[in-house]
Amino acid sequence: QVQLVESGGGLVQPGGSLRLSCAASRSISNFAAMGWYRQAPGKERESVADISIGGRTKYADSVKGRFTISRDNAKNTVDLQMTSLRPEDTAIYYCYAKSLFSNEYWGQGTQVTVSS
């Protein structure tokens, strides 16, 4: 019984920045991992960034050095700071959480469009 709600998506010019936020309806301290996936039109959903309960992060090669994921257990939020955005970053971005028992939870998604 967990809800994940994304916010912060929108339209941005190439080279610009956006910060996405994912708010959970309850404590996230027991989630083994949380992160962000994205799905562009005509493409499969792909993992963008992931952060473990211990704060270890992983990034897709396409976003390394440009995106930063962070987790705030006190606020029950996970953020994705996106910089140097490119048109190919255009996608629906989904918040994701996985429990220690491999239960998965997903947000509804937020649209990010990078265009001049």
C-alpha positions in Angstrom: 0.0 0.0 0.0 2.5 2.6 -1.3 1.9 5.5 -3.6 4.7 7.3 -5.4 4.0 10.7 -6.9 6.4 12.4 -9.3 6.7 16.1 -9.9 9.0 18.5 -11.6 8.7 17.5 -15.2 8.2 20.0 -18.0 9.6 21.6 -21.1 13.3 22.7 -21.1 15.7 23.8 -23.7 18.8 21.7 -24.6 21.5 22.3 -22.1 19.0 23.2 -19.4 18.3 21.6 -16.1 15.3 20.1 -14.3 14.8 18.5 -10.9 12.4 15.7 -10.6 11.0 14.7 -7.2 9.3 11.5 -6.1 7.2 11.6 -2.9 6.2 8.4 -1.2 3.0 8.0 0.9 4.9 6.3 3.7 8.4 5.8 5.0 11.0 4.8 2.4 13.6 3.6 4.9 12.8 0.0 4.3 13.1 0.1 0.5 16.2 -1.7 -0.7 16.4 0.6 -3.7 14.7 3.5 -5.3 15.2 5.1 -8.6 14.1 6.4 -11.9 13.2 4.8 -15.2 12.2 6.5 -18.4 10.4 5.6 -21.6 10.7 7.5 -24.8 8.2 7.1 -27.7 8.8 3.9 -29.5 11.4 2.7 -27.1 11.5 0.3 -24.2 11.6 1.5 -20.6 15.1 1.9 -19.3 16.7 2.4 -16.0 18.2 5.9 -15.5 19.4 6.0 -12.0 19.2 4.0 -8.8 20.1 4.5 -5.2 20.3 1.8 -2.5 19.3 1.9 1.1 22.9 2.6 1.9 23.2 5.5 -0.6 25.1 3.7 -3.3 24.2 5.0 -6.7 24.1 3.6 -10.2 23.5 5.5 -13.5 22.9 4.6 -17.1 25.9 5.3 -19.3 23.9 7.8 -21.2 23.3 10.1 -18.2 26.5 9.6 -16.2 28.0 12.9 -15.3 24.8 14.8 -16.0 22.2 13.3 -13.7 22.4 13.0 -9.9 20.0 10.9 -7.8 19.5 11.6 -4.0 17.4 10.0 -1.3 16.0 11.7 1.8 14.5 9.1 4.2 13.3 11.8 6.6 11.2 13.5 3.9 10.3 10.2 2.1 11.5 11.6 -1.2 13.9 10.7 -4.0 15.1 13.4 -6.3 16.7 13.4 -9.7 18.8 16.4 -10.6 19.1 16.6 -14.4 21.6 18.9 -16.1 23.0 19.4 -19.6 19.7 18.0 -20.9 19.6 16.7 -24.5 16.7 16.1 -26.8 17.3 12.4 -26.5 16.5 12.7 -22.8 12.9 13.4 -23.8 10.7 10.7 -22.1 8.2 9.9 -19.4 10.1 9.5 -16.2 8.8 7.0 -13.6 9.7 6.8 -10.0 10.5 3.2 -8.8 10.9 1.5 -5.4 11.8 -2.0 -4.5 11.4 -3.6 -1.1 13.9 -6.0 0.5 11.4 -8.7 -0.5 11.5 -7.6 -4.2 8.0 -6.0 -4.2 7.9 -3.3 -6.7 6.1 0.1 -6.8 5.8 2.6 -9.5 4.7 6.2 -9.9 2.4 7.5 -12.6 5.2 9.2 -14.5 6.1 12.8 -15.4 6.8 14.1 -18.8 10.2 15.6 -19.6 10.6 17.3 -23.0 13.9 18.7 -24.1 13.4 20.9 -27.2 14.4 24.3 -28.5 
